[in-house]
Amino acid sequence: MTEFTVKMLYFSWIRERVGIEEEQLVLPQTVSTVRELLLWLRERNEQFAAAIEFPDIIRVALDQEHTEHESSIGTPREIALFPPMTGG
């Protein structure tokens, strides 16, 4: 897999902890699954480490389609990170 640029979107308390709503990122060749993406993001800085402290609870959508952490990323235009959904 080659490097590519993707639009990252952050929602709710993830956005609050990382301090931005969206950004353009170049993903490294080593990031090929959703789980690898979350672990890579967590290493970026203290804000991302706090937001993705527990990566298993983060929900991820590739081009507005929710996906599993084991899924291949492929080359989406947009990746969104969400906190767990709660009902009520």
FITIFI-606781 format. One line per 8 residues: number of its first residue (from 1); their letters; for each residue x, y, z of C-alpha. Coordinates in Angstrom, 2 decimals, padded with zeros to 5 digits. Layout:
BEGIN
NUM> a> X,Y,Z; ... $
REM end
This chain:
BEGIN
1> mteftvkm> 000.00,000.00,000.00; 001.32,003.45,-000.86; 000.92,006.62,001.14; -002.17,008.68,000.42; -003.92,011.76,001.77; -007.25,011.40,003.54; -009.65,013.81,005.20; -009.97,012.92,008.90 $
9> lyfswire> -013.08,013.96,010.84; -013.32,013.88,014.66; -016.61,013.94,016.55; -017.84,014.65,020.10; -015.30,014.16,022.91; -012.71,012.87,020.45; -012.81,016.29,018.73; -012.62,018.02,022.11 $
17> rvgieeeq> -009.56,016.04,023.18; -007.61,016.36,019.92; -008.55,020.03,019.58; -009.56,019.94,015.89; -012.68,019.02,013.96; -010.97,017.85,010.77; -007.63,017.70,009.00; -005.90,016.31,005.93 $
25> lvlpqtvs> -003.45,013.53,006.79; -000.95,011.51,004.82; -001.24,007.96,006.11; 002.00,005.98,006.14; 002.37,002.73,004.21; 002.45,000.83,007.49; -001.19,001.72,008.24; -003.45,-000.70,006.36 $
33> tvrelllw> -006.22,-001.60,008.85; -008.53,000.49,010.99; -006.84,-000.82,014.15; -003.39,000.18,012.82; -004.77,003.64,012.05; -006.04,004.10,015.61; -002.74,002.94,017.10; -000.78,005.22,014.76 $
41> lrerneqf> -002.99,008.22,015.59; -002.57,007.56,019.31; 001.20,008.01,018.94; 000.95,011.45,017.28; 000.84,013.54,020.46; -000.61,013.78,023.98; -004.00,014.98,022.73; -004.44,011.97,020.43 $
49> aaaiefpd> -003.12,009.64,023.14; -005.86,010.93,025.46; -008.57,010.69,022.81; -007.63,007.18,021.74; -006.56,005.84,025.13; -008.94,002.90,024.61; -008.96,002.28,020.83; -011.39,-000.65,021.03 $
57> iirvaldq> -014.27,001.68,021.96; -013.70,004.12,019.07; -016.09,003.73,016.13; -014.72,004.39,012.66; -016.42,005.18,009.35; -014.70,004.98,005.96; -016.49,007.22,003.45; -019.52,007.34,005.78 $
65> ehtehess> -019.73,003.53,006.19; -019.10,002.20,009.69; -016.48,-000.51,009.69; -014.78,-003.03,011.97; -011.31,-002.47,013.40; -009.94,-005.50,011.53; -011.08,-004.08,008.18; -008.66,-002.89,005.55 $
73> igtpreia> -008.64,000.87,005.12; -008.23,000.86,001.35; -008.10,004.39,-000.04; -011.13,006.29,001.27; -011.55,010.02,000.78; -012.78,010.43,004.35; -012.28,008.68,007.69; -014.39,009.66,010.69 $
81> lfppmtgg> -013.80,008.78,014.34; -016.71,008.61,016.79; -017.02,007.84,020.48; -019.23,004.89,021.46; -022.91,005.46,020.79; -025.23,005.61,023.77; -028.95,005.12,023.80; -031.62,006.52,025.98 $
REM end
